[in-house]
Amino acid sequence: MASAKLVVVAALVILLQASTSAVARHHHHAKPDPGGTPGIMTVNGFEKGQEGGGPAACDGKYHSNKDMIAALSTRWYAGGRRCHKTIRITSKRDGRTVEARVVDECDSNYGCKDDVVDTSAAVWEALGLDTDVGVVPVTWSDA
């Protein structure tokens, strides 16, 4: 009886080792894209009366352009699942990176392109970019 239990335990150990090494091999080869998701960053006004339109979709409020905030295209906004989450934005021009909080949707059904990260002036300033340029290539990822 004891030898039967020993055989079962040994078999389980062998199976566990085999599955662990397979998982380790799989993760070793699966390299994440270090650049994140490519997109186009635009500047948006999140304060009342500015070009951003109405209050933010995530909380129904207006926000200060001095805050590190963003609106994402409809597909990236993901039905609100990214609301109040932090994203990492990297300028493709110089590699500088900042973090911003998602507060709004850039509605692709009403003119926003599918690859837009619409951000406050504070994000542009933190990246050392001129808001007068208006559109710059970036990558972004969940922080």
N, C-alpha and C positions, 0 to 999 in steps of 0.2 A: 504494500500500500504506500509506504513511504517512498519507494523507488518510482512508483507511478506518478506521485505528486512532483517528485524531483524532475522527471521527464517533462511534465506539463510546464513547470516553471522554466526549465531550460528552453523549451520551445517558445514560450512567451518572450523570454529575454532575447532570443535570436530574432524573432519577428519584430520586436521593438527596435532592436539595433538596426535591422534592415530598413524599417520604415523611417527611422530618424536619419540615417545616412541618405536616403532618397530625398527626404525633405531638405536636408542640408545642401545636397547637390542642386536641387531645383532652385533654392534661394540664391545660391552662389552665382548661378548663371542669369538670374532675373535681375538685371540692373535697371533701376528707375531712370527715367529721363532727367538728367540733372538740370535741364533748362526749363522744365515745367511746360505748361500749355501756352503755345504762342497766341498772341492776341494784339489788339491795337488799343492803346490807352488814349482816352479823350479826357478833356477837362469838363467838369460839370459844376453847376451851381446848385448847392443843396439847400440854400436859404430861401425863405418865402419871397416870391416875386422874381426869382431868377429862372434861367432857361431850363432848369431841371424839371420844371413842371410842378406837380402837386407834392404833397408830403410823401416821405419815403414809404415804400411798400411794406417794409418789415415792421414798422411801428406806428405808421400814420403821423409821423412828426417831421418837422423840418430840422436840418442839422447845420452846424456851423462849418463853413469852408475851411476853418482853421483846424478841424478834426481830421484825422487820418481815416477817411471813409471812402467807400466805393459802391458802385452799382454794377451789376453784372448782366450781360446779355441773357435773354430768357432761358436758353438751354443751360447756361452755367449757373444761373440763379436757382434753377432746379425746383421750381414751385415753392420757393421760400426755404428750402432745406439749408441754404447757406446763410440765412439771416443771422446777423450778429456774430458770425464766425469770422475769424481772422484769416486773411489771405496774404501771401507773400508775392510782391510784385517786383520784377527785375527789369531794369532798362536794358534793352538789347544794344543800346549805344555805348554804354560804359560799364555795364555789369553791376551798377549800384542797385541795392535791394532795400525795400521798406516793407513794413506790414501795415495793412489797413483792414478796417472792419466793414463787412458787407452790411449795408443798410437799405439797399434799394435794388430794384430791377430796372435794367435798361430794356424796355419792352420791344422785342424784335417784331411784334405784330404791328407796331406803330412807328416804324422807321429806324429803329436801332439795328445795326448789323449784328450778325451772329457771333462775332469775335471781339466784342467790345468790353473793356474794363474802363468804366467811366468813373473818374476819381475827382476828389476835391483838390483845390489849389494847394492845400497842405502837402498832399502826396507828391505833386509836381515839384514843389519847393524842396521837399526832403530828398528827392532824386536829383536835385540840381538842374531841373528842366524849366524851360521858359513856357509858361502857359499860353503865350501868344502863338507858339508853334501849333498847338491844338491837337495834334495827333502824332503819337510816337509808337514804334514797335516795342512790345514788352513780352515777357512770359510771366505766368502767374501760377500759383499752386496753393492748395490749402496749407495753412501754417500749422 
